[in-house]
Amino acid sequence: MLSIESRNIDGVRVRHDFMSSSKFRKDWESENPSMGDNEILLVVNMDQVLYSSLGNKANAYGDTLRTADVYNWFK
């Protein structure tokens, strides 16, 4: 199970759950991906935290992980 929490363009936090990284990739490659290119806040894969910016100022240095970056991890 792959869970991704993100913030959309309106600043709303959204959680997406995918059965696998391949399901996430298929969604991203679709014509209308469910997450767009949101700012990533948390990535958990098989109960392991791969990335978290929760509680941190993720934009302090302009470094923001995006959905496209996560897609590249699982390519």
Secondary structure, 3 states (H helix, E strand, C coil): CEEEEEECCCCCEEEEEECCHHHHHHHHHCCCCCCCCCEEEEEEECCEEEEECCCCCCCCCCCCCEHHHHHHHCC
